């Protein structure tokens, strides 16, 4: 979640600020858990195809690590572009 | 109990409710955009952990187009016209 939501809290009375902060924290926790679950699902589906062994093989582990790293970098980049669009910045085609 | 709630307190409840829904919507929009663009732009063979140049370009364009589609559909739904 972007920090601009937090910036708007400063003008609120203390009790309301507290309530809004709790709301944002809960949303953040829920969002993190959801991302964790969906990342596991995606990387498992993309990286694990055979079940001759019950332990993760070296190639599978490498694939999972790369999948997760790529997704996190992707998510960061999407976040930057999303923020730009929210601010109404013009982007080149 | 209704008589104990002042009008301004009721307004505040509605405002908080709307604020929460708005935040949930934005988070959900971001998540769907992220998932969709990852699926469309990133090679799922994961030959390396860095995003390559083509993937980066695709991601930027995907985000922009997804944003425009979101706004376009929002307009169509909001206008009350049945989808063509």
Backbone of each chain as nested JSON, in Angstrom:
{
  "chains": [
    {"id": "A", "residues": [
      {"number": 1, "name": "UNK", "atoms": {"N": [0.838, -1.191, 0.0], "CA": [0.0, 0.0, 0.0], "C": [0.87, 1.237, 0.0]}},
      {"number": 2, "name": "UNK", "atoms": {"N": [0.385, 2.253, -0.691], "CA": [1.228, 3.44, -0.801], "C": [1.119, 4.327, 0.432]}},
      {"number": 3, "name": "UNK", "atoms": {"N": [2.201, 5.073, 0.674], "CA": [2.303, 5.891, 1.878], "C": [1.394, 7.115, 1.85]}},
      {"number": 4, "name": "UNK", "atoms": {"N": [0.908, 7.467, 0.659], "CA": [0.096, 8.686, 0.574], "C": [-1.173, 8.567, 1.409]}},
      {"number": 5, "name": "UNK", "atoms": {"N": [-1.615, 7.33, 1.632], "CA": [-2.786, 7.147, 2.488], "C": [-2.479, 7.6, 3.904]}},
      {"number": 6, "name": "UNK", "atoms": {"N": [-1.25, 7.353, 4.325], "CA": [-0.871, 7.708, 5.694], "C": [-0.727, 9.215, 5.858]}},
      {"number": 7, "name": "UNK", "atoms": {"N": [-0.296, 9.882, 4.791], "CA": [-0.078, 11.327, 4.874], "C": [-1.374, 12.07, 5.176]}},
      {"number": 8, "name": "UNK", "atoms": {"N": [-2.479, 11.551, 4.654], "CA": [-3.766, 12.214, 4.856], "C": [-4.256, 12.12, 6.297]}},
      {"number": 9, "name": "UNK", "atoms": {"N": [-3.629, 11.255, 7.079], "CA": [-4.114, 11.046, 8.44], "C": [-3.783, 12.204, 9.376]}},
      {"number": 10, "name": "UNK", "atoms": {"N": [-2.783, 12.991, 9.016], "CA": [-2.29, 14.012, 9.952], "C": [-3.339, 15.058, 10.32]}},
      {"number": 11, "name": "UNK", "atoms": {"N": [-4.296, 15.263, 9.429], "CA": [-5.283, 16.311, 9.688], "C": [-6.45, 15.812, 10.543]}},
      {"number": 12, "name": "UNK", "atoms": {"N": [-6.446, 14.539, 10.878], "CA": [-7.563, 13.976, 11.639], "C": [-7.378, 14.161, 13.141]}},
      {"number": 13, "name": "UNK", "atoms": {"N": [-8.498, 14.195, 13.899], "CA": [-8.394, 14.161, 15.357], "C": [-7.745, 12.841, 15.796]}},
      {"number": 14, "name": "UNK", "atoms": {"N": [-7.156, 12.84, 16.987], "CA": [-6.344, 11.717, 17.427], "C": [-7.088, 10.381, 17.405]}},
      {"number": 15, "name": "UNK", "atoms": {"N": [-8.322, 10.368, 17.908], "CA": [-9.083, 9.111, 17.965], "C": [-9.354, 8.571, 16.565]}},
      {"number": 16, "name": "UNK", "atoms": {"N": [-9.688, 9.47, 15.648], "CA": [-9.961, 9.052, 14.271], "C": [-8.686, 8.581, 13.589]}},
      {"number": 17, "name": "UNK", "atoms": {"N": [-7.594, 9.26, 13.899], "CA": [-6.304, 8.873, 13.328], "C": [-5.939, 7.461, 13.773]}},
      {"number": 18, "name": "UNK", "atoms": {"N": [-6.176, 7.201, 15.055], "CA": [-5.894, 5.882, 15.614], "C": [-6.722, 4.818, 14.903]}},
      {"number": 19, "name": "UNK", "atoms": {"N": [-7.993, 5.117, 14.718], "CA": [-8.899, 4.153, 14.084], "C": [-8.495, 3.885, 12.64]}},
      {"number": 20, "name": "UNK", "atoms": {"N": [-8.136, 4.94, 11.931], "CA": [-7.732, 4.788, 10.534], "C": [-6.44, 3.988, 10.439]}},
      {"number": 21, "name": "UNK", "atoms": {"N": [-5.541, 4.229, 11.376], "CA": [-4.266, 3.501, 11.385], "C": [-4.491, 2.014, 11.598]}},
      {"number": 22, "name": "UNK", "atoms": {"N": [-5.398, 1.674, 12.519], "CA": [-5.719, 0.266, 12.767], "C": [-6.29, -0.377, 11.506]}},
      {"number": 23, "name": "UNK", "atoms": {"N": [-7.177, 0.369, 10.845], "CA": [-7.803, -0.128, 9.624], "C": [-6.752, -0.426, 8.56]}},
      {"number": 24, "name": "UNK", "atoms": {"N": [-5.818, 0.517, 8.393], "CA": [-4.769, 0.347, 7.387], "C": [-3.851, -0.818, 7.747]}},
      {"number": 25, "name": "UNK", "atoms": {"N": [-3.525, -0.948, 9.031], "CA": [-2.668, -2.058, 9.465], "C": [-3.315, -3.405, 9.16]}},
      {"number": 26, "name": "UNK", "atoms": {"N": [-4.597, -3.507, 9.459], "CA": [-5.299, -4.775, 9.212], "C": [-5.338, -5.094, 7.728]}},
      {"number": 27, "name": "UNK", "atoms": {"N": [-5.569, -4.055, 6.934], "CA": [-5.607, -4.227, 5.483], "C": [-4.25, -4.694, 4.974]}},
      {"number": 28, "name": "UNK", "atoms": {"N": [-3.199, -4.124, 5.549], "CA": [-1.839, -4.457, 5.136], "C": [-1.512, -5.912, 5.476]}},
      {"number": 29, "name": "UNK", "atoms": {"N": [-1.899, -6.34, 6.669], "CA": [-1.646, -7.722, 7.09], "C": [-2.38, -8.692, 6.179]}},
      {"number": 30, "name": "UNK", "atoms": {"N": [-3.655, -8.388, 5.935], "CA": [-4.45, -9.256, 5.065], "C": [-3.846, -9.331, 3.674]}},
      {"number": 31, "name": "UNK", "atoms": {"N": [-3.4, -8.17, 3.183], "CA": [-2.834, -8.114, 1.845], "C": [-1.529, -8.903, 1.751]}},
      {"number": 32, "name": "UNK", "atoms": {"N": [-0.703, -8.812, 2.784], "CA": [0.57, -9.541, 2.791], "C": [0.342, -11.045, 2.789]}},
      {"number": 33, "name": "UNK", "atoms": {"N": [-0.61, -11.499, 3.582], "CA": [-0.9, -12.933, 3.641], "C": [-1.454, -13.426, 2.317]}},
      {"number": 34, "name": "UNK", "atoms": {"N": [-2.298, -12.603, 1.693], "CA": [-2.881, -12.98, 0.404], "C": [-1.788, -13.079, -0.652]}},
      {"number": 35, "name": "UNK", "atoms": {"N": [-0.849, -12.135, -0.625], "CA": [0.235, -12.143, -1.601], "C": [1.111, -13.378, -1.405]}},
      {"number": 36, "name": "UNK", "atoms": {"N": [1.393, -13.7, -0.154], "CA": [2.194, -14.876, 0.198], "C": [1.548, -16.129, -0.399]}},
      {"number": 37, "name": "UNK", "atoms": {"N": [0.259, -16.293, -0.151], "CA": [-0.456, -17.469, -0.644], "C": [-0.451, -17.549, -2.163]}},
      {"number": 38, "name": "UNK", "atoms": {"N": [-0.704, -16.414, -2.809], "CA": [-0.789, -16.451, -4.277], "C": [0.594, -16.655, -4.898]}},
      {"number": 39, "name": "UNK", "atoms": {"N": [1.634, -16.166, -4.231], "CA": [2.992, -16.352, -4.748], "C": [3.404, -17.824, -4.642]}},
      {"number": 40, "name": "UNK", "atoms": {"N": [3.058, -18.449, -3.511], "CA": [3.34, -19.875, -3.348], "C": [2.649, -20.674, -4.45]}},
      {"number": 41, "name": "UNK", "atoms": {"N": [1.385, -20.353, -4.677], "CA": [0.605, -21.072, -5.686], "C": [1.215, -20.912, -7.075]}},
      {"number": 42, "name": "UNK", "atoms": {"N": [1.562, -19.654, -7.414], "CA": [2.109, -19.393, -8.743], "C": [3.443, -20.106, -8.946]}},
      {"number": 43, "name": "UNK", "atoms": {"N": [4.337, -19.941, -7.991], "CA": [5.682, -20.501, -8.17], "C": [5.661, -22.02, -8.123]}},
      {"number": 44, "name": "UNK", "atoms": {"N": [4.794, -22.577, -7.288], "CA": [4.654, -24.029, -7.271], "C": [4.165, -24.524, -8.636]}},
      {"number": 45, "name": "UNK", "atoms": {"N": [3.117, -23.894, -9.143], "CA": [2.552, -24.322, -10.426], "C": [3.552, -24.19, -11.568]}},
      {"number": 46, "name": "UNK", "atoms": {"N": [4.364, -23.129, -11.532], "CA": [5.32, -22.914, -12.617], "C": [6.564, -23.784, -12.497]}},
      {"number": 47, "name": "UNK", "atoms": {"N": [6.918, -24.163, -11.288], "CA": [8.235, -24.789, -11.071], "C": [8.214, -26.276, -10.76]}},
      {"number": 48, "name": "UNK", "atoms": {"N": [7.082, -26.787, -10.286], "CA": [7.061, -28.19, -9.865], "C": [6.146, -28.988, -10.778]}},
      {"number": 49, "name": "UNK", "atoms": {"N": [6.748, -29.946, -11.505], "CA": [5.962, -30.729, -12.461], "C": [6.041, -32.223, -12.206]}},
      {"number": 50, "name": "UNK", "atoms": {"N": [7.145, -32.686, -11.606], "CA": [7.303, -34.126, -11.411], "C": [7.296, -34.446, -9.924]}},
      {"number": 51, "name": "UNK", "atoms": {"N": [6.915, -35.7, -9.631], "CA": [6.794, -36.099, -8.232], "C": [7.462, -37.446, -7.992]}},
      {"number": 52, "name": "UNK", "atoms": {"N": [8.659, -37.576, -8.604], "CA": [9.433, -38.799, -8.366], "C": [10.065, -38.788, -6.974]}},
      {"number": 53, "name": "UNK", "atoms": {"N": [10.204, -37.585, -6.426], "CA": [10.746, -37.446, -5.08], "C": [9.783, -36.593, -4.274]}},
      {"number": 54, "name": "UNK", "atoms": {"N": [9.824, -36.753, -2.955], "CA": [8.96, -35.911, -2.127], "C": [9.67, -34.642, -1.687]}},
      {"number": 55, "name": "UNK", "atoms": {"N": [11.011, -34.634, -1.802], "CA": [11.726, -33.405, -1.454], "C": [11.918, -32.561, -2.709]}},
      {"number": 56, "name": "UNK", "atoms": {"N": [12.026, -31.263, -2.511], "CA": [12.223, -30.338, -3.614], "C": [13.603, -30.575, -4.227]}},
      {"number": 57, "name": "UNK", "atoms": {"N": [13.667, -30.728, -5.554], "CA": [14.936, -30.942, -6.224], "C": [15.654, -29.608, -6.437]}},
      {"number": 58, "name": "UNK", "atoms": {"N": [16.952, -29.683, -6.701], "CA": [17.776, -28.475, -6.843], "C": [17.229, -27.545, -7.926]}},
      {"number": 59, "name": "UNK", "atoms": {"N": [16.874, -28.126, -9.06], "CA": [16.378, -27.316, -10.174], "C": [15.07, -26.626, -9.795]}},
      {"number": 60, "name": "UNK", "atoms": {"N": [14.222, -27.366, -9.076], "CA": [12.934, -26.81, -8.65], "C": [13.143, -25.657, -7.676]}},
      {"number": 61, "name": "UNK", "atoms": {"N": [14.071, -25.848, -6.755], "CA": [14.328, -24.805, -5.759], "C": [14.854, -23.537, -6.433]}},
      {"number": 62, "name": "UNK", "atoms": {"N": [15.772, -23.717, -7.38], "CA": [16.306, -22.565, -8.12], "C": [15.188, -21.827, -8.837]}},
      {"number": 63, "name": "UNK", "atoms": {"N": [14.32, -22.601, -9.46], "CA": [13.195, -22.015, -10.191], "C": [12.28, -21.229, -9.247]}},
      {"number": 64, "name": "UNK", "atoms": {"N": [11.975, -21.807, -8.107], "CA": [11.097, -21.141, -7.142], "C": [11.719, -19.83, -6.659]}},
      {"number": 65, "name": "UNK", "atoms": {"N": [13.016, -19.87, -6.37], "CA": [13.698, -18.653, -5.904], "C": [13.633, -17.555, -6.962]}},
      {"number": 66, "name": "UNK", "atoms": {"N": [13.899, -17.937, -8.207], "CA": [13.876, -16.946, -9.289], "C": [12.466, -16.414, -9.503]}},
      {"number": 67, "name": "UNK", "atoms": {"N": [11.505, -17.31, -9.443], "CA": [10.102, -16.927, -9.609], "C": [9.717, -15.889, -8.561]}},
      {"number": 68, "name": "UNK", "atoms": {"N": [10.057, -16.17, -7.308], "CA": [9.689, -15.263, -6.216], "C": [10.402, -13.922, -6.356]}},
      {"number": 69, "name": "UNK", "atoms": {"N": [11.699, -13.969, -6.665], "CA": [12.458, -12.727, -6.81], "C": [11.915, -11.886, -7.956]}},
      {"number": 70, "name": "UNK", "atoms": {"N": [11.627, -12.553, -9.067], "CA": [11.102, -11.819, -10.218], "C": [9.757, -11.188, -9.894]}},
      {"number": 71, "name": "UNK", "atoms": {"N": [8.926, -11.92, -9.184], "CA": [7.611, -11.38, -8.859], "C": [7.728, -10.16, -7.946]}},
      {"number": 72, "name": "UNK", "atoms": {"N": [8.612, -10.237, -6.974], "CA": [8.759, -9.105, -6.051], "C": [9.281, -7.87, -6.785]}},
      {"number": 73, "name": "UNK", "atoms": {"N": [10.228, -8.081, -7.714], "CA": [10.725, -6.947, -8.5], "C": [9.63, -6.393, -9.407]}},
      {"number": 74, "name": "UNK", "atoms": {"N": [8.874, -7.312, -9.992], "CA": [7.743, -6.929, -10.834], "C": [6.742, -6.093, -10.036]}},
      {"number": 75, "name": "UNK", "atoms": {"N": [6.417, -6.569, -8.842], "CA": [5.431, -5.887, -8.005], "C": [5.9, -4.485, -7.642]}},
      {"number": 76, "name": "UNK", "atoms": {"N": [7.183, -4.354, -7.378], "CA": [7.751, -3.045, -7.061], "C": [7.616, -2.1, -8.249]}},
      {"number": 77, "name": "UNK", "atoms": {"N": [7.906, -2.618, -9.445], "CA": [7.827, -1.786, -10.648], "C": [6.383, -1.383, -10.932]}},
      {"number": 78, "name": "UNK", "atoms": {"N": [5.469, -2.344, -10.8], "CA": [4.05, -2.032, -11.003], "C": [3.617, -0.954, -10.014]}},
      {"number": 79, "name": "UNK", "atoms": {"N": [4.096, -1.061, -8.786], "CA": [3.754, -0.079, -7.765], "C": [4.179, 1.327, -8.155]}},
      {"number": 80, "name": "UNK", "atoms": {"N": [5.368, 1.444, -8.732], "CA": [5.858, 2.756, -9.161], "C": [4.993, 3.319, -10.282]}},
      {"number": 81, "name": "UNK", "atoms": {"N": [4.676, 2.485, -11.266], "CA": [3.858, 2.943, -12.396], "C": [2.453, 3.29, -11.932]}},
      {"number": 82, "name": "UNK", "atoms": {"N": [1.923, 2.48, -11.015], "CA": [0.584, 2.698, -10.476], "C": [0.523, 4.051, -9.768]}},
      {"number": 83, "name": "UNK", "atoms": {"N": [1.57, 4.357, -9.019], "CA": [1.628, 5.629, -8.305], "C": [1.649, 6.794, -9.293]}},
      {"number": 84, "name": "UNK", "atoms": {"N": [2.403, 6.634, -10.371], "CA": [2.467, 7.677, -11.397], "C": [1.086, 7.928, -11.998]}},
      {"number": 85, "name": "UNK", "atoms": {"N": [0.388, 6.846, -12.309], "CA": [-0.941, 6.986, -12.914], "C": [-1.902, 7.662, -11.952]}},
      {"number": 86, "name": "UNK", "atoms": {"N": [-1.779, 7.334, -10.681], "CA": [-2.653, 7.947, -9.684], "C": [-2.418, 9.441, -9.574]}},
      {"number": 87, "name": "UNK", "atoms": {"N": [-1.187, 9.843, -9.848], "CA": [-0.876, 11.27, -9.776], "C": [-1.184, 11.98, -11.088]}},
      {"number": 88, "name": "UNK", "atoms": {"N": [-1.67, 11.215, -12.066], "CA": [-2.048, 11.815, -13.336], "C": [-0.879, 12.158, -14.227]}},
      {"number": 89, "name": "UNK", "atoms": {"N": [0.278, 11.57, -13.964], "CA": [1.454, 11.836, -14.794], "C": [1.272, 11.218, -16.165]}},
      {"number": 90, "name": "UNK", "atoms": {"N": [1.665, 11.949, -17.186], "CA": [1.59, 11.416, -18.544], "C": [2.726, 10.43, -18.749]}},
      {"number": 91, "name": "UNK", "atoms": {"N": [2.411, 9.325, -19.407], "CA": [3.45, 8.343, -19.696], "C": [3.56, 8.154, -21.2]}},
      {"number": 92, "name": "UNK", "atoms": {"N": [4.758, 7.843, -21.644], "CA": [4.975, 7.637, -23.074], "C": [4.464, 6.26, -23.477]}},
      {"number": 93, "name": "UNK", "atoms": {"N": [4.034, 6.138, -24.712], "CA": [3.668, 4.828, -25.229], "C": [4.954, 4.141, -25.646]}}
    ]},
    {"id": "B", "residues": [
      {"number": 1, "name": "UNK", "atoms": {"N": [-31.673, 2.655, 21.052], "CA": [-30.263, 3.025, 20.911], "C": [-30.053, 4.057, 19.821]}},
      {"number": 2, "name": "UNK", "atoms": {"N": [-30.952, 4.039, 18.838], "CA": [-30.767, 4.953, 17.711], "C": [-30.75, 6.405, 18.187]}},
      {"number": 3, "name": "UNK", "atoms": {"N": [-31.582, 6.71, 19.195], "CA": [-31.656, 8.098, 19.649], "C": [-30.381, 8.538, 20.355]}},
      {"number": 4, "name": "UNK", "atoms": {"N": [-29.566, 7.571, 20.794], "CA": [-28.321, 7.935, 21.473], "C": [-27.2, 8.288, 20.509]}},
      {"number": 5, "name": "UNK", "atoms": {"N": [-27.383, 7.946, 19.247], "CA": [-26.34, 8.237, 18.263], "C": [-26.616, 9.591, 17.635]}},
      {"number": 6, "name": "UNK", "atoms": {"N": [-25.656, 10.5, 17.767], "CA": [-25.851, 11.821, 17.179], "C": [-25.686, 11.746, 15.664]}},
      {"number": 7, "name": "UNK", "atoms": {"N": [-26.302, 12.692, 14.937], "CA": [-26.172, 12.674, 13.469], "C": [-24.725, 12.72, 13.004]}},
      {"number": 8, "name": "UNK", "atoms": {"N": [-23.899, 13.5, 13.694], "CA": [-22.511, 13.608, 13.243], "C": [-21.763, 12.291, 13.448]}},
      {"number": 9, "name": "UNK", "atoms": {"N": [-22.105, 11.563, 14.513], "CA": [-21.457, 10.271, 14.752], "C": [-21.836, 9.289, 13.653]}},
      {"number": 10, "name": "UNK", "atoms": {"N": [-23.104, 9.349, 13.228], "CA": [-23.565, 8.469, 12.16], "C": [-22.829, 8.794, 10.86]}},
      {"number": 11, "name": "UNK", "atoms": {"N": [-22.678, 10.1, 10.589], "CA": [-21.948, 10.512, 9.394], "C": [-20.518, 9.995, 9.431]}},
      {"number": 12, "name": "UNK", "atoms": {"N": [-19.925, 10.053, 10.617], "CA": [-18.546, 9.601, 10.762], "C": [-18.437, 8.111, 10.468]}},
      {"number": 13, "name": "UNK", "atoms": {"N": [-19.426, 7.332, 10.954], "CA": [-19.418, 5.891, 10.69], "C": [-19.472, 5.622, 9.192]}},
      {"number": 14, "name": "UNK", "atoms": {"N": [-20.331, 6.381, 8.51], "CA": [-20.458, 6.188, 7.062], "C": [-19.165, 6.553, 6.353]}},
      {"number": 15, "name": "UNK", "atoms": {"N": [-18.551, 7.631, 6.827], "CA": [-17.298, 8.068, 6.205], "C": [-16.207, 7.02, 6.397]}},
      {"number": 16, "name": "UNK", "atoms": {"N": [-16.124, 6.473, 7.607], "CA": [-15.119, 5.436, 7.855], "C": [-15.398, 4.201, 7.005]}},
      {"number": 17, "name": "UNK", "atoms": {"N": [-16.669, 3.837, 6.911], "CA": [-17.033, 2.687, 6.094], "C": [-16.631, 2.881, 4.644]}},
      {"number": 18, "name": "UNK", "atoms": {"N": [-16.92, 4.074, 4.124], "CA": [-16.567, 4.37, 2.736], "C": [-15.053, 4.384, 2.548]}},
      {"number": 19, "name": "UNK", "atoms": {"N": [-14.351, 4.944, 3.529], "CA": [-12.885, 5.009, 3.426], "C": [-12.299, 3.604, 3.385]}},
      {"number": 20, "name": "UNK", "atoms": {"N": [-12.846, 2.727, 4.218], "CA": [-12.34, 1.357, 4.253], "C": [-12.604, 0.65, 2.927]}},
      {"number": 21, "name": "UNK", "atoms": {"N": [-13.812, 0.817, 2.401], "CA": [-14.153, 0.188, 1.117], "C": [-13.26, 0.715, -0.002]}},
      {"number": 22, "name": "UNK", "atoms": {"N": [-12.992, 2.011, 0.013], "CA": [-12.149, 2.619, -1.01], "C": [-10.734, 2.05, -0.95]}},
      {"number": 23, "name": "UNK", "atoms": {"N": [-10.218, 1.9, 0.275], "CA": [-8.865, 1.355, 0.416], "C": [-8.818, -0.098, -0.036]}},
      {"number": 24, "name": "UNK", "atoms": {"N": [-9.844, -0.858, 0.328], "CA": [-9.887, -2.264, -0.086], "C": [-9.943, -2.368, -1.603]}},
      {"number": 25, "name": "UNK", "atoms": {"N": [-10.725, -1.477, -2.22], "CA": [-10.834, -1.485, -3.675], "C": [-9.474, -1.205, -4.319]}},
      {"number": 26, "name": "UNK", "atoms": {"N": [-8.763, -0.208, -3.798], "CA": [-7.467, 0.155, -4.39], "C": [-6.449, -0.969, -4.24]}},
      {"number": 27, "name": "UNK", "atoms": {"N": [-6.469, -1.617, -3.089], "CA": [-5.545, -2.732, -2.878], "C": [-5.882, -3.876, -3.829]}},
      {"number": 28, "name": "UNK", "atoms": {"N": [-7.169, -4.144, -3.978], "CA": [-7.597, -5.23, -4.862], "C": [-7.249, -4.913, -6.312]}},
      {"number": 29, "name": "UNK", "atoms": {"N": [-7.458, -3.664, -6.711], "CA": [-7.106, -3.237, -8.07], "C": [-5.617, -3.445, -8.325]}},
      {"number": 30, "name": "UNK", "atoms": {"N": [-4.799, -3.017, -7.368], "CA": [-3.35, -3.181, -7.509], "C": [-2.977, -4.66, -7.614]}},
      {"number": 31, "name": "UNK", "atoms": {"N": [-3.584, -5.481, -6.776], "CA": [-3.273, -6.912, -6.797], "C": [-3.64, -7.557, -8.121]}},
      {"number": 32, "name": "UNK", "atoms": {"N": [-4.825, -7.24, -8.623], "CA": [-5.256, -7.837, -9.889], "C": [-4.388, -7.358, -11.041]}},
      {"number": 33, "name": "UNK", "atoms": {"N": [-4.034, -6.08, -11.01], "CA": [-3.152, -5.527, -12.037], "C": [-1.799, -6.226, -12.002]}},
      {"number": 34, "name": "UNK", "atoms": {"N": [-1.267, -6.408, -10.801], "CA": [0.033, -7.049, -10.634], "C": [0.002, -8.49, -11.132]}},
      {"number": 35, "name": "UNK", "atoms": {"N": [-1.007, -9.232, -10.731], "CA": [-1.119, -10.635, -11.146], "C": [-1.288, -10.742, -12.655]}},
      {"number": 36, "name": "UNK", "atoms": {"N": [-2.153, -9.9, -13.203], "CA": [-2.44, -9.957, -14.633], "C": [-1.206, -9.619, -15.459]}},
      {"number": 37, "name": "UNK", "atoms": {"N": [-0.516, -8.551, -15.082], "CA": [0.653, -8.125, -15.856], "C": [1.818, -9.094, -15.694]}},
      {"number": 38, "name": "UNK", "atoms": {"N": [1.94, -9.718, -14.534], "CA": [2.99, -10.723, -14.359], "C": [2.739, -11.893, -15.304]}},
      {"number": 39, "name": "UNK", "atoms": {"N": [1.496, -12.32, -15.35], "CA": [1.144, -13.453, -16.194], "C": [1.39, -13.141, -17.67]}},
      {"number": 40, "name": "UNK", "atoms": {"N": [1.072, -11.918, -18.074], "CA": [1.201, -11.548, -19.48], "C": [2.626, -11.217, -19.894]}},
      {"number": 41, "name": "UNK", "atoms": {"N": [3.42, -10.703, -18.972], "CA": [4.714, -10.133, -19.364], "C": [5.939, -10.95, -18.993]}},
      {"number": 42, "name": "UNK", "atoms": {"N": [5.824, -11.796, -17.982], "CA": [7.025, -12.46, -17.476], "C": [7.085, -13.903, -17.953]}},
      {"number": 43, "name": "UNK", "atoms": {"N": [8.218, -14.248, -18.548], "CA": [8.466, -15.614, -18.998], "C": [8.497, -16.536, -17.785]}},
      {"number": 44, "name": "UNK", "atoms": {"N": [7.641, -17.553, -17.799], "CA": [7.535, -18.384, -16.6], "C": [8.538, -19.529, -16.559]}},
      {"number": 45, "name": "UNK", "atoms": {"N": [9.589, -19.433, -17.377], "CA": [10.66, -20.423, -17.263], "C": [11.724, -19.975, -16.261]}},
      {"number": 46, "name": "UNK", "atoms": {"N": [11.71, -18.683, -15.886], "CA": [12.585, -18.149, -14.842], "C": [14.051, -18.515, -15.046]}},
      {"number": 47, "name": "UNK", "atoms": {"N": [14.573, -18.096, -16.194], "CA": [15.98, -18.39, -16.481], "C": [16.925, -17.561, -15.619]}},
      {"number": 48, "name": "UNK", "atoms": {"N": [16.445, -16.413, -15.139], "CA": [17.224, -15.598, -14.211], "C": [16.233, -14.885, -13.298]}},
      {"number": 49, "name": "UNK", "atoms": {"N": [16.755, -14.293, -12.215], "CA": [15.853, -13.658, -11.251], "C": [15.601, -12.185, -11.557]}},
      {"number": 50, "name": "UNK", "atoms": {"N": [16.362, -11.618, -12.51], "CA": [16.158, -10.211, -12.888], "C": [15.102, -10.113, -13.983]}},
      {"number": 51, "name": "UNK", "atoms": {"N": [14.344, -9.035, -13.966], "CA": [13.437, -8.752, -15.071], "C": [14.269, -8.23, -16.239]}},
      {"number": 52, "name": "UNK", "atoms": {"N": [14.068, -8.799, -17.428], "CA": [14.868, -8.327, -18.564], "C": [14.205, -7.121, -19.22]}},
      {"number": 53, "name": "UNK", "atoms": {"N": [14.892, -6.558, -20.222], "CA": [14.434, -5.305, -20.829], "C": [13.041, -5.438, -21.429]}},
      {"number": 54, "name": "UNK", "atoms": {"N": [12.818, -6.54, -22.135], "CA": [11.517, -6.745, -22.757], "C": [10.408, -6.871, -21.732]}},
      {"number": 55, "name": "UNK", "atoms": {"N": [10.705, -7.586, -20.652], "CA": [9.711, -7.758, -19.598], "C": [9.393, -6.413, -18.949]}},
      {"number": 56, "name": "UNK", "atoms": {"N": [10.431, -5.605, -18.698], "CA": [10.212, -4.294, -18.077], "C": [9.347, -3.393, -18.952]}},
      {"number": 57, "name": "UNK", "atoms": {"N": [9.639, -3.376, -20.255], "CA": [8.833, -2.549, -21.163], "C": [7.389, -3.018, -21.179]}},
      {"number": 58, "name": "UNK", "atoms": {"N": [7.237, -4.333, -21.239], "CA": [5.893, -4.911, -21.278], "C": [5.121, -4.558, -20.01]}},
      {"number": 59, "name": "UNK", "atoms": {"N": [5.784, -4.653, -18.869], "CA": [5.127, -4.352, -17.591], "C": [4.614, -2.918, -17.571]}},
      {"number": 60, "name": "UNK", "atoms": {"N": [5.457, -1.976, -18.003], "CA": [5.058, -0.566, -17.983], "C": [3.834, -0.332, -18.865]}},
      {"number": 61, "name": "UNK", "atoms": {"N": [3.853, -0.937, -20.04], "CA": [2.731, -0.743, -20.966], "C": [1.483, -1.46, -20.471]}},
      {"number": 62, "name": "UNK", "atoms": {"N": [1.693, -2.624, -19.89], "CA": [0.571, -3.402, -19.361], "C": [-0.15, -2.63, -18.257]}},
      {"number": 63, "name": "UNK", "atoms": {"N": [0.628, -2.034, -17.351], "CA": [0.03, -1.265, -16.255], "C": [-0.791, -0.105, -16.812]}},
      {"number": 64, "name": "UNK", "atoms": {"N": [-0.222, 0.592, -17.79], "CA": [-0.914, 1.733, -18.375], "C": [-2.214, 1.31, -19.05]}},
      {"number": 65, "name": "UNK", "atoms": {"N": [-2.151, 0.234, -19.819], "CA": [-3.358, -0.226, -20.522], "C": [-4.411, -0.738, -19.545]}},
      {"number": 66, "name": "UNK", "atoms": {"N": [-3.957, -1.442, -18.522], "CA": [-4.894, -1.968, -17.528], "C": [-5.627, -0.803, -16.863]}},
      {"number": 67, "name": "UNK", "atoms": {"N": [-4.867, 0.246, -16.568], "CA": [-5.429, 1.455, -15.952], "C": [-6.498, 2.055, -16.863]}},
      {"number": 68, "name": "UNK", "atoms": {"N": [-6.183, 2.148, -18.156], "CA": [-7.13, 2.743, -19.101], "C": [-8.379, 1.877, -19.244]}},
      {"number": 69, "name": "UNK", "atoms": {"N": [-8.195, 0.569, -19.248], "CA": [-9.351, -0.326, -19.334], "C": [-10.236, -0.17, -18.101]}},
      {"number": 70, "name": "UNK", "atoms": {"N": [-9.6, -0.064, -16.937], "CA": [-10.355, 0.127, -15.697], "C": [-11.207, 1.389, -15.772]}},
      {"number": 71, "name": "UNK", "atoms": {"N": [-10.594, 2.476, -16.252], "CA": [-11.331, 3.738, -16.362], "C": [-12.43, 3.654, -17.411]}},
      {"number": 72, "name": "UNK", "atoms": {"N": [-12.124, 3.007, -18.527], "CA": [-13.094, 2.902, -19.613], "C": [-14.329, 2.128, -19.16]}},
      {"number": 73, "name": "UNK", "atoms": {"N": [-14.098, 0.993, -18.525], "CA": [-15.225, 0.183, -18.07], "C": [-15.984, 0.897, -16.96]}},
      {"number": 74, "name": "UNK", "atoms": {"N": [-15.252, 1.633, -16.135], "CA": [-15.906, 2.418, -15.094], "C": [-16.858, 3.436, -15.688]}},
      {"number": 75, "name": "UNK", "atoms": {"N": [-16.414, 4.07, -16.773], "CA": [-17.267, 5.038, -17.459], "C": [-18.504, 4.366, -18.044]}},
      {"number": 76, "name": "UNK", "atoms": {"N": [-18.294, 3.236, -18.694], "CA": [-19.416, 2.545, -19.336], "C": [-20.44, 2.088, -18.308]}},
      {"number": 77, "name": "UNK", "atoms": {"N": [-19.966, 1.571, -17.19], "CA": [-20.89, 1.113, -16.152], "C": [-21.569, 2.292, -15.483]}},
      {"number": 78, "name": "UNK", "atoms": {"N": [-20.813, 3.35, -15.298], "CA": [-21.343, 4.515, -14.589], "C": [-22.342, 5.299, -15.407]}},
      {"number": 79, "name": "UNK", "atoms": {"N": [-22.212, 5.187, -16.742], "CA": [-23.079, 5.994, -17.6], "C": [-24.497, 5.462, -17.652]}},
      {"number": 80, "name": "UNK", "atoms": {"N": [-24.679, 4.222, -17.203], "CA": [-26.014, 3.654, -17.222], "C": [-26.378, 3.028, -18.543]}},
      {"number": 81, "name": "UNK", "atoms": {"N": [-25.485, 3.164, -19.528], "CA": [-25.738, 2.54, -20.824], "C": [-25.458, 1.051, -20.726]}},
      {"number": 82, "name": "UNK", "atoms": {"N": [-26.274, 0.221, -21.336], "CA": [-25.951, -1.204, -21.369], "C": [-24.697, -1.421, -22.197]}},
      {"number": 83, "name": "UNK", "atoms": {"N": [-23.83, -2.369, -21.793], "CA": [-22.605, -2.639, -22.551], "C": [-22.937, -3.022, -23.988]}},
      {"number": 84, "name": "UNK", "atoms": {"N": [-22.197, -2.434, -24.936], "CA": [-22.459, -2.723, -26.351], "C": [-21.789, -4.036, -26.748]}}
    ]}
  ]
}
